[in-house]
Amino acid sequence: MRNMLHIINKSPFYTKTVDTVLKFSKKGSPILLIEDATAAAAAGSALCEAKLGNIMRDHPIYVLKEDLEAKGVHKVIEGIKVIDYAGFVELVEKYNTCSWA
Amino acid sequence: MFIMRKAPYGTIYPFEGLESVLIMGAYEQDISLLFIDDGVYTLRKGMDTSALGIKNFSPTFKALEGYDINKLYIDKDSLDIRGMTLDDLVVQPELVDEEMIPELIEEQDVVIPF
């Protein structure tokens, strides 16, 4: 069985989707942060660094470069993998996806 | 699998989710529904939306059986923290917990959260 790629697009300061995904995803399943969820990957927030650091113990985390650039985020939390649209496509080919609304 | 995680009538999400379930049901797909977070509120008994001028869609959940949609699951924890039990709901989904839900989600071919 293929792992599920969990895609999140909401800021952790707006909804608790990040927490929900953490609670309901299997250990090892990758998480991709896009759109407003890129806020979670930005370095500097003690809250996000603690939360993401916690998640990274059990899940690989990716963040979309194009969305980071659009929002002027130039530094992400250490350990998060920055991917571009081509990388996004590769992930979607590799995994089943669950795109959280 | 469809995942319902938002409260009814505040946004269009739960209504659209239910519409999608019914459409897929008409195509005889193997469908399951999982209620988590505020999605458990969509099943609360005794809704009356007449003053809002919006259709109360909760009775539709009772009609899902007619579409052979019988695999309904609900997160026990989401009910607990909202002070609700199965007795408060219009249908009786299977109670599941945070041990079982990740397994349920990951075994699906397609997962559509609303």
Backbone of each chain as ProteinMPNN parsed JSONL, in Angstrom:
{"seq_chain_A": "MRNMLHIINKSPFYTKTVDTVLKFSKKGSPILLIEDATAAAAAGSALCEAKLGNIMRDHPIYVLKEDLEAKGVHKVIEGIKVIDYAGFVELVEKYNTCSWA", "coords_chain_A": {"N_chain_A": [[0.837, -1.203, 0.0], [0.487, 2.226, -0.842], [1.914, 5.108, 0.726], [0.091, 7.905, 2.061], [-0.022, 11.156, 0.779], [-0.325, 14.05, 2.518], [-1.867, 17.054, 1.957], [-1.733, 20.39, 2.861], [-3.332, 23.549, 3.041], [-3.908, 25.742, 4.599], [-3.203, 28.392, 6.893], [-1.558, 27.813, 10.014], [-2.289, 29.59, 11.921], [-4.805, 30.221, 11.421], [-6.549, 28.03, 10.988], [-6.945, 24.754, 12.562], [-5.908, 22.774, 10.99], [-3.345, 21.688, 10.574], [-2.862, 20.418, 13.014], [-4.955, 18.573, 13.015], [-4.277, 16.965, 10.829], [-1.906, 15.916, 11.734], [-2.827, 14.397, 13.846], [-4.439, 12.51, 12.583], [-2.987, 11.185, 10.616], [-0.886, 8.59, 9.302], [2.153, 7.507, 10.849], [5.112, 8.409, 9.187], [3.927, 9.105, 6.818], [4.082, 11.529, 4.237], [3.92, 15.144, 4.429], [2.716, 17.96, 2.787], [3.099, 21.406, 2.499], [1.26, 24.014, 1.212], [0.225, 27.081, -0.469], [-1.489, 29.145, 1.865], [-0.599, 27.625, 3.964], [2.104, 27.622, 3.93], [2.966, 29.401, 5.746], [3.375, 28.01, 8.063], [5.83, 26.914, 7.708], [7.693, 28.882, 7.749], [10.653, 30.254, 9.045], [11.284, 31.522, 12.359], [8.945, 31.809, 13.895], [8.342, 30.835, 17.098], [6.35, 29.161, 17.928], [5.595, 27.737, 15.577], [8.029, 26.531, 14.986], [8.351, 24.784, 17.113], [6.091, 23.172, 16.824], [6.335, 22.123, 14.18], [8.814, 20.921, 14.4], [8.237, 18.871, 16.095], [6.428, 17.408, 14.496], [8.097, 16.636, 12.44], [9.571, 14.55, 13.425], [8.141, 12.286, 12.898], [7.146, 12.517, 10.333], [8.024, 13.197, 6.924], [8.428, 16.536, 5.797], [7.333, 18.779, 3.347], [7.565, 21.85, 1.496], [6.08, 24.241, -0.672], [7.932, 25.912, -3.06], [7.234, 28.018, -4.857], [5.034, 29.182, -3.606], [6.17, 30.034, -1.216], [7.901, 31.993, -2.197], [6.062, 33.788, -3.279], [4.964, 34.805, -1.008], [7.035, 36.035, 0.18], [8.715, 34.644, 1.867], [11.798, 33.71, 2.905], [13.338, 32.084, 4.411], [13.192, 28.9, 5.723], [12.025, 26.641, 8.292], [14.453, 24.558, 9.736], [15.099, 21.406, 8.259], [12.809, 21.076, 6.847], [11.779, 20.243, 3.603], [12.234, 22.04, 0.668], [10.329, 22.241, -2.206], [9.664, 22.513, -5.772], [7.155, 23.249, -8.349], [7.557, 21.095, -10.118], [8.584, 19.213, -8.399], [6.405, 18.867, -6.772], [4.67, 17.601, -8.545], [6.069, 15.206, -8.842], [5.804, 14.139, -6.254], [3.04, 13.746, -6.145], [2.755, 11.826, -8.063], [4.003, 9.74, -6.849], [2.674, 9.161, -4.461], [-0.592, 8.361, -2.997], [-3.078, 10.906, -2.582], [-4.249, 13.23, -0.129], [-6.05, 15.944, 0.098], [-6.434, 18.41, 2.217], [-9.235, 20.375, 3.074]], "CA_chain_A": [[0.0, 0.0, 0.0], [1.265, 3.469, -0.918], [1.645, 6.107, 1.751], [-0.758, 9.027, 1.66], [0.551, 12.5, 0.874], [-1.323, 14.967, 3.072], [-1.609, 18.41, 1.471], [-2.402, 21.391, 3.708], [-3.263, 24.871, 2.398], [-4.366, 26.805, 5.494], [-2.25, 28.841, 7.909], [-1.816, 27.252, 11.348], [-2.831, 30.654, 12.771], [-6.18, 30.433, 10.986], [-7.298, 26.795, 11.294], [-6.116, 23.74, 13.198], [-5.723, 21.669, 10.04], [-2.054, 21.029, 10.803], [-3.038, 19.51, 14.155], [-5.842, 17.485, 12.598], [-3.524, 16.055, 9.958], [-0.949, 15.213, 12.583], [-3.566, 13.429, 14.652], [-5.101, 11.471, 11.802], [-2.172, 10.597, 9.549], [-0.01, 7.521, 9.782], [3.563, 7.851, 10.955], [5.855, 8.148, 7.952], [3.261, 9.726, 5.668], [4.598, 12.869, 3.994], [3.013, 16.288, 4.508], [3.124, 19.068, 1.906], [2.492, 22.693, 2.843], [1.129, 24.904, 0.052], [-0.607, 28.278, -0.275], [-1.346, 29.809, 3.172], [0.054, 26.731, 4.928], [3.544, 27.871, 3.932], [3.234, 30.169, 6.972], [3.836, 27.078, 9.1], [7.213, 26.519, 7.428], [8.578, 30.044, 7.851], [11.48, 30.314, 10.244], [11.085, 32.711, 13.169], [7.863, 31.654, 14.871], [8.685, 29.8, 18.086], [5.239, 28.205, 17.947], [5.694, 26.856, 14.405], [9.244, 25.724, 15.058], [8.09, 23.696, 18.064], [5.086, 22.282, 16.239], [6.882, 21.424, 13.015], [9.905, 20.069, 14.881], [7.533, 17.714, 16.628], [5.868, 16.628, 13.386], [9.176, 16.102, 11.6], [10.079, 13.291, 13.973], [7.369, 11.165, 12.348], [6.698, 12.748, 8.957], [8.772, 14.132, 6.087], [7.627, 17.721, 5.479], [7.713, 19.525, 2.153], [6.856, 23.121, 1.328], [6.148, 24.629, -2.08], [8.817, 27.068, -3.271], [6.537, 29.117, -5.521], [4.181, 29.858, -2.626], [7.076, 30.738, -0.298], [8.369, 33.199, -2.892], [4.936, 34.712, -3.418], [4.684, 35.421, 0.298], [8.249, 36.681, 0.665], [9.388, 33.835, 2.9], [13.093, 33.312, 2.342], [14.021, 31.133, 5.283], [12.226, 27.958, 6.303], [12.471, 25.893, 9.47], [15.427, 23.538, 9.36], [14.581, 20.044, 8.148], [11.712, 21.063, 5.871], [12.307, 20.197, 2.238], [11.584, 22.974, -0.256], [10.185, 21.669, -3.553], [8.978, 23.396, -6.727], [5.991, 22.599, -8.971], [7.959, 19.793, -10.674], [8.692, 18.321, -7.245], [5.008, 18.633, -6.384], [4.161, 16.577, -9.47], [6.721, 13.934, -8.49], [5.181, 13.617, -5.028], [1.677, 13.293, -6.454], [2.886, 10.57, -8.806], [4.534, 8.704, -5.967], [1.763, 8.854, -3.351], [-1.995, 8.765, -3.008], [-3.109, 12.224, -1.952], [-5.393, 13.684, 0.654], [-5.915, 17.398, 0.074], [-7.324, 18.882, 3.283], [-9.88, 21.639, 2.724]], "C_chain_A": [[0.878, 1.262, 0.0], [0.927, 4.373, 0.258], [0.779, 7.216, 1.171], [0.017, 10.331, 1.826], [-0.549, 13.441, 1.37], [-0.963, 16.396, 2.664], [-2.424, 19.395, 2.315], [-2.254, 22.759, 3.055], [-3.745, 26.026, 3.29], [-3.29, 27.134, 6.538], [-2.578, 28.207, 9.26], [-2.356, 28.298, 12.317], [-4.298, 30.932, 12.446], [-7.058, 29.209, 11.274], [-6.365, 25.805, 11.979], [-5.891, 22.529, 12.296], [-4.406, 20.927, 10.275], [-2.179, 20.023, 11.95], [-3.898, 18.302, 13.786], [-5.086, 16.466, 11.76], [-2.532, 15.247, 10.788], [-1.646, 14.098, 13.359], [-4.042, 12.232, 13.826], [-4.283, 10.908, 10.646], [-1.257, 9.541, 10.153], [1.421, 8.011, 9.868], [4.26, 7.509, 9.643], [5.216, 8.784, 6.735], [3.766, 11.162, 5.487], [3.504, 13.936, 4.064], [3.567, 17.395, 3.623], [2.356, 20.336, 2.273], [2.463, 23.58, 1.604], [0.279, 26.117, 0.436], [-0.394, 28.858, 1.135], [-0.646, 28.927, 4.213], [1.57, 26.921, 4.942], [3.937, 28.701, 5.153], [3.811, 29.276, 8.06], [5.319, 26.753, 8.949], [8.2, 27.659, 7.634], [9.354, 30.034, 9.165], [11.123, 31.566, 11.039], [9.987, 32.604, 14.195], [8.217, 30.514, 15.826], [7.609, 28.72, 18.101], [5.347, 27.205, 16.794], [6.925, 25.97, 14.491], [9.061, 24.548, 16.01], [7.159, 22.657, 17.443], [5.667, 21.444, 15.1], [8.018, 20.481, 13.416], [9.345, 18.763, 15.411], [7.046, 16.792, 15.514], [6.978, 15.936, 12.598], [9.799, 14.825, 12.144], [9.391, 12.098, 13.313], [7.002, 11.307, 10.874], [7.717, 13.589, 8.188], [7.879, 15.324, 5.746], [8.214, 18.455, 4.284], [6.955, 20.849, 2.13], [7.094, 23.599, -0.101], [6.866, 25.976, -2.268], [8.069, 28.268, -3.854], [5.662, 29.9, -4.542], [5.017, 30.607, -1.576], [7.499, 32.065, -0.909], [7.264, 34.252, -2.965], [4.688, 35.471, -2.118], [5.922, 36.057, 0.921], [8.927, 35.944, 1.795], [10.687, 33.291, 2.308], [13.825, 32.293, 3.201], [12.978, 30.222, 5.924], [12.866, 27.228, 7.49], [13.366, 24.741, 9.017], [14.794, 22.15, 9.328], [13.421, 19.933, 7.172], [12.305, 21.102, 4.47], [11.518, 21.142, 1.338], [11.534, 22.336, -1.634], [9.477, 22.672, -4.457], [7.806, 22.624, -7.361], [6.347, 21.217, -9.519], [8.071, 18.762, -9.541], [7.326, 17.92, -6.719], [4.433, 17.5, -7.246], [4.774, 15.211, -9.136], [6.092, 13.307, -7.253], [3.806, 13.025, -5.33], [1.701, 11.989, -7.252], [3.244, 9.418, -7.876], [3.522, 8.237, -4.913], [0.301, 9.037, -3.743], [-2.057, 10.106, -2.287], [-4.391, 12.455, -1.169], [-5.218, 15.187, 0.807], [-6.915, 18.003, 1.041], [-7.906, 20.252, 2.948], [-9.901, 22.567, 3.928]], "O_chain_A": [[1.864, 1.354, 0.731], [-0.211, 4.398, 0.728], [0.741, 7.434, -0.04], [0.629, 10.581, 2.864], [-1.578, 13.604, 0.714], [0.118, 16.887, 2.99], [-3.638, 19.253, 2.463], [-1.176, 23.099, 2.567], [-3.963, 27.139, 2.813], [-2.565, 26.252, 6.998], [-3.75, 28.078, 9.614], [-2.826, 27.958, 13.402], [-4.949, 31.753, 13.091], [-8.185, 29.349, 11.751], [-5.148, 25.986, 11.981], [-5.708, 21.408, 12.772], [-4.35, 19.7, 10.189], [-1.662, 18.909, 11.863], [-3.616, 17.172, 14.183], [-5.23, 15.258, 11.95], [-2.345, 14.051, 10.567], [-1.113, 12.998, 13.504], [-4.048, 11.096, 14.3], [-4.83, 10.223, 9.782], [-0.904, 9.587, 11.332], [1.855, 8.831, 9.059], [4.025, 6.449, 9.061], [5.884, 8.986, 5.721], [3.867, 11.918, 6.454], [2.333, 13.671, 3.796], [4.75, 17.727, 3.701], [1.127, 20.337, 2.346], [3.504, 23.867, 1.013], [-0.305, 26.169, 1.519], [0.747, 29.043, 1.558], [-0.158, 29.428, 5.226], [2.249, 26.443, 5.851], [5.102, 28.709, 5.552], [4.625, 29.713, 8.874], [5.986, 26.371, 9.91], [9.409, 27.432, 7.689], [8.792, 29.834, 10.242], [10.704, 32.567, 10.457], [10.063, 33.227, 15.254], [8.372, 29.368, 15.405], [7.897, 27.534, 18.263], [5.213, 25.997, 16.989], [6.881, 24.798, 14.116], [9.551, 23.449, 15.751], [7.393, 21.451, 17.52], [5.51, 20.224, 15.062], [8.17, 19.396, 12.856], [9.912, 17.691, 15.198], [7.22, 15.575, 15.57], [6.822, 14.8, 12.149], [10.476, 14.1, 11.415], [9.984, 11.027, 13.184], [6.595, 10.336, 10.237], [8.226, 14.579, 8.715], [6.7, 15.144, 5.438], [9.415, 18.716, 4.214], [5.854, 20.96, 2.669], [8.166, 23.391, -0.668], [6.471, 27.007, -1.723], [8.25, 29.398, -3.4], [5.558, 31.124, -4.633], [4.624, 31.675, -1.107], [7.468, 33.11, -0.26], [7.498, 35.44, -2.743], [4.259, 36.625, -2.127], [5.874, 36.557, 2.045], [9.639, 36.549, 2.596], [10.678, 32.522, 1.348], [14.816, 31.706, 2.768], [12.03, 30.675, 6.565], [14.086, 27.213, 7.65], [13.069, 24.047, 8.045], [14.056, 21.765, 10.235], [13.082, 18.839, 6.72], [13.211, 21.885, 4.185], [10.292, 21.06, 1.255], [12.565, 21.935, -2.175], [8.779, 23.567, -3.98], [7.505, 21.498, -6.964], [5.558, 20.278, -9.411], [7.702, 17.599, -9.704], [7.115, 16.789, -6.281], [3.799, 16.573, -6.742], [4.084, 14.191, -9.148], [5.872, 12.097, -7.203], [3.453, 11.952, -4.84], [0.799, 11.159, -7.139], [2.839, 8.276, -8.09], [3.515, 7.07, -4.522], [-0.017, 9.762, -4.686], [-1.188, 10.413, -1.471], [-5.458, 11.944, -1.507], [-4.351, 15.65, 1.549], [-8.103, 18.103, 0.733], [-7.176, 21.175, 2.585], [-10.405, 23.686, 3.835]]}, "seq_chain_B": "MFIMRKAPYGTIYPFEGLESVLIMGAYEQDISLLFIDDGVYTLRKGMDTSALGIKNFSPTFKALEGYDINKLYIDKDSLDIRGMTLDDLVVQPELVDEEMIPELIEEQDVVIPF", "coords_chain_B": {"N_chain_B": [[-13.259, 7.808, 0.281], [-15.039, 10.215, 2.125], [-14.361, 13.044, 4.097], [-15.799, 14.743, 6.695], [-15.449, 17.769, 8.227], [-16.28, 20.228, 9.106], [-18.509, 22.631, 10.62], [-22.11, 22.764, 10.176], [-23.822, 25.054, 7.95], [-22.316, 27.386, 8.526], [-20.338, 27.545, 6.632], [-20.249, 26.618, 3.138], [-19.144, 24.179, 2.841], [-19.873, 21.586, 4.251], [-22.38, 21.025, 3.133], [-21.799, 20.897, 0.377], [-20.101, 18.742, 0.493], [-21.807, 16.659, 1.246], [-23.509, 16.669, -0.971], [-21.678, 15.801, -2.909], [-21.172, 13.245, -1.98], [-23.664, 12.054, -2.418], [-23.856, 12.226, -5.2], [-21.675, 10.645, -6.009], [-22.592, 8.307, -4.865], [-24.738, 7.721, -6.479], [-23.421, 6.772, -8.651], [-22.676, 4.316, -7.845], [-20.293, 3.954, -6.349], [-17.757, 2.745, -4.073], [-18.251, 3.904, -1.122], [-17.245, 5.698, 1.783], [-17.784, 7.506, 4.863], [-16.313, 9.846, 7.004], [-16.531, 11.436, 10.078], [-15.121, 14.136, 11.646], [-13.616, 16.495, 13.967], [-15.314, 19.664, 13.805], [-17.113, 18.582, 12.07], [-18.714, 16.69, 13.247], [-20.877, 18.057, 14.183], [-22.62, 18.262, 12.038], [-24.303, 16.167, 12.178], [-26.02, 16.48, 14.267], [-28.991, 16.005, 16.149], [-32.297, 17.47, 15.805], [-32.118, 19.869, 14.359], [-33.129, 23.088, 13.219], [-33.485, 25.074, 10.663], [-35.104, 26.98, 9.658], [-35.453, 29.719, 10.231], [-33.169, 30.774, 9.223], [-33.417, 30.575, 6.552], [-32.236, 28.617, 5.082], [-31.666, 25.385, 3.674], [-32.243, 22.626, 5.776], [-30.027, 20.16, 5.942], [-29.583, 17.884, 7.401], [-31.433, 15.666, 7.58], [-30.877, 14.311, 5.264], [-28.686, 12.715, 5.693], [-29.762, 10.508, 6.863], [-30.848, 9.289, 4.724], [-28.858, 8.114, 3.331], [-28.45, 5.4, 3.49], [-30.21, 4.372, 1.64], [-28.831, 4.71, -0.658], [-27.025, 2.742, -0.536], [-24.913, 3.485, 1.062], [-23.219, 2.781, 3.666], [-21.048, 2.829, 5.273], [-20.204, 4.561, 7.735], [-18.265, 6.576, 9.83], [-17.191, 7.899, 12.987], [-15.285, 10.192, 14.869], [-14.487, 9.515, 18.119], [-13.292, 11.115, 20.041], [-13.678, 13.713, 19.005], [-16.417, 13.952, 19.362], [-16.562, 13.673, 22.168], [-15.131, 15.962, 23.221], [-16.859, 17.909, 22.53], [-18.959, 17.492, 24.13], [-20.812, 15.6, 23.334], [-22.693, 12.612, 22.417], [-23.329, 9.434, 20.762], [-26.056, 9.315, 20.984], [-26.94, 11.855, 20.486], [-27.121, 12.142, 17.798], [-28.355, 12.059, 14.356], [-27.907, 9.819, 12.844], [-26.202, 6.647, 13.28], [-23.057, 6.369, 13.326], [-20.076, 4.293, 13.124], [-18.083, 4.237, 16.003], [-14.857, 5.549, 16.104], [-11.317, 5.83, 16.815], [-8.241, 7.724, 17.462], [-6.322, 5.868, 16.976], [-7.387, 4.142, 15.107], [-8.282, 5.734, 12.992], [-6.134, 6.863, 11.34], [-5.32, 4.52, 10.014], [-7.658, 3.844, 8.64], [-7.908, 6.043, 6.901], [-5.567, 5.9, 5.38], [-5.863, 3.551, 3.976], [-7.482, 4.073, 1.893], [-8.338, 4.583, -1.596], [-8.992, 7.038, -2.624], [-9.265, 10.127, -0.975], [-11.39, 12.607, 0.157], [-11.512, 15.481, 1.727], [-13.867, 17.634, 3.355]], "CA_chain_B": [[-13.747, 8.274, 1.574], [-15.242, 11.643, 2.333], [-14.165, 13.448, 5.484], [-16.545, 15.951, 7.048], [-14.791, 18.333, 9.417], [-16.721, 21.596, 9.378], [-19.863, 22.758, 11.147], [-23.088, 23.076, 9.128], [-24.421, 26.389, 7.728], [-21.338, 28.473, 8.618], [-19.751, 27.57, 5.291], [-20.948, 25.729, 2.207], [-18.403, 22.905, 2.739], [-20.562, 20.329, 4.574], [-23.451, 20.811, 2.154], [-21.159, 20.438, -0.861], [-19.585, 17.396, 0.765], [-22.934, 15.727, 1.2], [-23.911, 16.6, -2.39], [-20.704, 14.965, -3.611], [-21.406, 11.864, -1.542], [-24.866, 11.565, -3.097], [-23.542, 12.065, -6.623], [-20.835, 9.44, -6.12], [-23.444, 7.178, -4.517], [-25.559, 7.416, -7.651], [-22.556, 6.02, -9.573], [-22.378, 3.048, -7.186], [-18.915, 3.864, -5.883], [-17.585, 2.224, -2.719], [-18.09, 5.159, -0.39], [-17.323, 5.769, 3.242], [-17.779, 8.875, 5.386], [-15.714, 9.985, 8.327], [-16.855, 12.724, 10.718], [-14.123, 14.541, 12.641], [-13.65, 17.921, 14.331], [-16.659, 20.241, 13.802], [-17.977, 17.779, 11.186], [-19.69, 15.924, 14.046], [-22.076, 18.903, 14.341], [-23.548, 18.109, 10.903], [-25.21, 15.046, 12.457], [-26.773, 16.717, 15.489], [-30.457, 15.919, 16.067], [-33.127, 18.606, 16.187], [-31.795, 21.13, 13.675], [-34.224, 23.846, 12.608], [-32.811, 26.181, 9.971], [-36.122, 27.747, 8.945], [-35.255, 31.161, 10.406], [-32.001, 31.184, 8.418], [-33.744, 30.483, 5.126], [-31.312, 27.641, 4.47], [-32.192, 24.027, 3.79], [-31.67, 21.74, 6.783], [-29.653, 18.956, 5.196], [-29.276, 16.733, 8.262], [-32.212, 14.445, 7.283], [-30.301, 13.606, 4.107], [-27.759, 11.678, 6.166], [-30.544, 9.3, 7.13], [-31.224, 8.697, 3.44], [-27.673, 7.541, 2.671], [-28.629, 3.943, 3.409], [-30.905, 4.089, 0.392], [-27.825, 4.718, -1.725], [-26.048, 1.721, -0.124], [-23.757, 4.097, 1.732], [-23.403, 2.318, 5.048], [-19.801, 2.912, 6.039], [-20.082, 5.862, 8.399], [-17.398, 6.523, 11.0], [-17.109, 9.173, 13.689], [-14.191, 10.271, 15.847], [-15.029, 9.563, 19.479], [-12.686, 12.264, 20.72], [-14.337, 14.937, 18.525], [-17.706, 13.988, 20.062], [-16.321, 13.859, 23.613], [-14.764, 17.319, 23.622], [-18.019, 18.773, 22.287], [-20.002, 17.094, 25.069], [-21.852, 14.877, 22.605], [-22.573, 11.159, 22.297], [-24.08, 8.914, 19.61], [-27.483, 9.597, 21.214], [-27.254, 13.204, 19.995], [-26.965, 12.186, 16.339], [-29.465, 11.57, 13.527], [-27.53, 8.465, 12.397], [-25.299, 5.991, 14.227], [-21.817, 5.914, 12.71], [-19.196, 3.493, 13.97], [-17.133, 5.059, 16.766], [-13.454, 5.209, 15.851], [-10.429, 6.699, 17.59], [-7.07, 8.184, 16.723], [-5.53, 4.706, 16.569], [-8.012, 3.505, 13.946], [-8.551, 6.652, 11.882], [-5.052, 6.922, 10.348], [-5.365, 3.288, 9.212], [-8.816, 3.97, 7.75], [-7.631, 7.044, 5.868], [-4.473, 5.512, 4.488], [-6.202, 2.396, 3.128], [-8.386, 4.525, 0.822], [-7.771, 4.971, -2.899], [-9.209, 8.478, -2.761], [-9.814, 10.767, 0.219], [-11.806, 13.977, -0.161], [-11.977, 16.19, 2.918], [-14.701, 18.836, 3.205]], "C_chain_B": [[-13.908, 9.789, 1.58], [-15.035, 11.947, 3.818], [-14.912, 14.752, 5.724], [-15.914, 16.531, 8.302], [-15.179, 19.777, 9.709], [-18.175, 21.619, 9.835], [-20.832, 23.145, 10.024], [-23.481, 24.554, 9.124], [-23.471, 27.576, 7.883], [-20.629, 28.662, 7.29], [-20.54, 26.59, 4.43], [-20.312, 24.322, 2.187], [-19.212, 21.65, 3.075], [-21.671, 19.999, 3.572], [-22.879, 20.263, 0.844], [-20.611, 19.021, -0.693], [-20.673, 16.357, 0.639], [-23.445, 15.568, -0.237], [-22.987, 15.663, -3.16], [-20.894, 13.488, -3.261], [-22.586, 11.272, -2.312], [-24.611, 11.32, -4.584], [-22.722, 10.796, -6.835], [-21.663, 8.189, -5.845], [-24.294, 6.745, -5.697], [-24.757, 6.631, -8.689], [-22.062, 4.712, -8.957], [-20.903, 2.883, -6.851], [-18.895, 3.306, -4.456], [-17.23, 3.396, -1.805], [-18.099, 4.955, 1.119], [-17.26, 7.236, 3.66], [-17.176, 8.878, 6.775], [-16.025, 11.375, 8.862], [-15.829, 13.015, 11.796], [-14.281, 16.037, 12.926], [-15.096, 18.448, 14.32], [-17.621, 19.505, 12.863], [-19.005, 16.978, 11.97], [-20.982, 16.733, 14.249], [-23.077, 18.735, 13.193], [-24.584, 17.03, 11.181], [-26.107, 15.286, 13.674], [-28.283, 16.674, 15.221], [-31.088, 17.288, 16.31], [-32.781, 19.923, 15.52], [-33.059, 21.784, 13.11], [-33.627, 25.098, 11.982], [-33.804, 27.14, 9.335], [-35.905, 29.263, 9.057], [-34.069, 31.681, 9.596], [-32.317, 31.215, 6.932], [-32.797, 29.574, 4.374], [-31.906, 26.26, 4.657], [-31.459, 23.272, 4.901], [-31.315, 20.427, 6.099], [-29.405, 17.741, 6.078], [-30.141, 15.491, 7.977], [-31.619, 13.631, 6.136], [-29.333, 12.506, 4.554], [-28.49, 10.37, 6.437], [-30.903, 8.564, 5.838], [-30.044, 7.982, 2.764], [-27.781, 6.027, 2.512], [-29.281, 3.538, 2.098], [-29.986, 4.099, -0.818], [-26.748, 3.654, -1.469], [-24.771, 2.328, 0.437], [-23.918, 3.818, 3.223], [-22.163, 2.483, 5.912], [-19.599, 4.328, 6.583], [-19.251, 5.705, 9.669], [-17.377, 7.895, 11.666], [-16.029, 9.114, 14.762], [-14.758, 10.475, 17.246], [-14.547, 10.811, 20.219], [-13.367, 13.582, 20.314], [-15.716, 15.091, 19.159], [-17.506, 14.36, 21.522], [-16.061, 15.323, 23.955], [-15.887, 18.322, 23.352], [-19.192, 18.408, 23.186], [-21.134, 16.339, 24.416], [-21.603, 13.365, 22.649], [-23.359, 10.736, 21.059], [-25.569, 9.219, 19.748], [-27.899, 10.964, 20.661], [-27.361, 13.269, 18.476], [-28.146, 11.58, 15.58], [-29.181, 10.195, 12.944], [-26.516, 7.909, 13.394], [-24.044, 5.48, 13.521], [-21.037, 5.02, 13.68], [-18.22, 4.432, 14.681], [-15.71, 4.6, 16.467], [-12.574, 6.197, 16.629], [-9.15, 6.999, 16.81], [-6.054, 7.076, 16.437], [-6.042, 4.183, 15.228], [-8.102, 4.435, 12.737], [-7.388, 6.762, 10.881], [-5.028, 5.691, 9.439], [-6.48, 3.375, 8.179], [-8.504, 4.901, 6.576], [-6.612, 6.511, 4.863], [-4.819, 4.314, 3.613], [-7.107, 2.803, 1.955], [-7.633, 4.772, -0.487], [-7.865, 6.479, -3.056], [-9.813, 9.02, -1.459], [-10.15, 12.213, -0.13], [-12.333, 14.647, 1.104], [-12.833, 17.416, 2.565], [-14.721, 19.608, 4.514]], "O_chain_B": [[-13.047, 10.534, 1.113], [-15.483, 11.194, 4.683], [-14.681, 15.745, 5.035], [-15.85, 15.859, 9.332], [-14.496, 20.47, 10.464], [-18.966, 20.744, 9.484], [-20.434, 23.773, 9.043], [-23.472, 25.215, 10.162], [-23.785, 28.671, 7.417], [-20.353, 29.786, 6.871], [-21.38, 25.838, 4.923], [-20.864, 23.394, 1.595], [-19.245, 20.723, 2.265], [-21.872, 18.839, 3.212], [-23.397, 19.302, 0.276], [-20.655, 18.21, -1.619], [-20.492, 15.313, 0.011], [-23.773, 14.461, -0.664], [-23.44, 14.839, -3.955], [-20.792, 12.609, -4.116], [-22.522, 10.141, -2.794], [-25.086, 10.338, -5.155], [-23.02, 9.982, -7.709], [-21.48, 7.152, -6.483], [-24.541, 5.555, -5.896], [-25.33, 5.912, -9.508], [-21.145, 4.078, -9.479], [-20.329, 1.811, -7.043], [-19.886, 3.386, -3.73], [-16.077, 3.82, -1.726], [-18.86, 4.148, 1.653], [-16.759, 8.089, 2.928], [-17.486, 8.028, 7.61], [-15.806, 12.374, 8.176], [-15.677, 12.246, 12.745], [-14.991, 16.746, 12.213], [-16.005, 17.755, 14.776], [-18.82, 19.785, 12.867], [-20.054, 16.622, 11.432], [-22.05, 16.158, 14.461], [-24.259, 19.034, 13.361], [-25.619, 16.97, 10.516], [-26.866, 14.402, 14.07], [-28.78, 17.213, 14.232], [-30.486, 18.155, 16.943], [-33.109, 20.987, 16.047], [-33.943, 21.104, 12.589], [-33.304, 26.061, 12.678], [-33.415, 28.015, 8.562], [-36.141, 30.0, 8.1], [-33.974, 32.876, 9.317], [-31.579, 31.808, 6.144], [-32.581, 29.74, 3.173], [-32.564, 25.984, 5.66], [-30.229, 23.272, 4.966], [-32.203, 19.665, 5.718], [-29.053, 16.675, 5.572], [-29.651, 14.37, 8.112], [-31.828, 12.421, 6.045], [-29.182, 11.491, 3.874], [-27.939, 9.281, 6.273], [-31.219, 7.374, 5.855], [-30.222, 7.322, 1.74], [-27.281, 5.447, 1.548], [-28.954, 2.503, 1.518], [-30.325, 3.563, -1.873], [-25.694, 3.663, -2.105], [-23.687, 1.76, 0.304], [-24.642, 4.512, 3.936], [-22.213, 2.3, 7.128], [-18.925, 5.163, 5.979], [-19.501, 4.815, 10.481], [-17.526, 8.921, 11.003], [-15.883, 8.116, 15.467], [-15.422, 11.474, 17.523], [-15.311, 11.467, 20.929], [-13.605, 14.452, 21.152], [-16.146, 16.204, 19.462], [-18.184, 15.24, 22.051], [-16.685, 15.871, 24.863], [-15.875, 19.437, 23.873], [-20.289, 18.944, 23.031], [-22.278, 16.409, 24.864], [-20.486, 12.902, 22.881], [-23.976, 11.564, 20.39], [-26.268, 9.365, 18.745], [-29.08, 11.196, 20.4], [-27.658, 14.327, 17.921], [-28.845, 10.706, 16.091], [-30.112, 9.475, 12.585], [-26.03, 8.639, 14.257], [-23.966, 4.306, 13.158], [-21.302, 4.995, 14.882], [-17.611, 5.303, 14.06], [-15.396, 3.414, 16.564], [-13.033, 7.261, 17.044], [-8.993, 6.587, 15.661], [-5.056, 7.299, 15.751], [-5.266, 3.829, 14.34], [-8.011, 3.985, 11.595], [-7.633, 6.754, 9.674], [-4.751, 5.799, 8.244], [-6.295, 3.036, 7.011], [-8.795, 4.591, 5.421], [-6.78, 6.656, 3.652], [-4.148, 4.074, 2.609], [-7.455, 1.966, 1.121], [-6.453, 5.122, -0.485], [-6.941, 7.121, -3.554], [-10.752, 8.442, -0.913], [-9.31, 12.95, -0.645], [-13.471, 14.407, 1.506], [-12.551, 18.133, 1.604], [-15.365, 20.653, 4.604]]}, "name": "protein", "num_of_chains": 2, "seq": "MRNMLHIINKSPFYTKTVDTVLKFSKKGSPILLIEDATAAAAAGSALCEAKLGNIMRDHPIYVLKEDLEAKGVHKVIEGIKVIDYAGFVELVEKYNTCSWAMFIMRKAPYGTIYPFEGLESVLIMGAYEQDISLLFIDDGVYTLRKGMDTSALGIKNFSPTFKALEGYDINKLYIDKDSLDIRGMTLDDLVVQPELVDEEMIPELIEEQDVVIPF"}
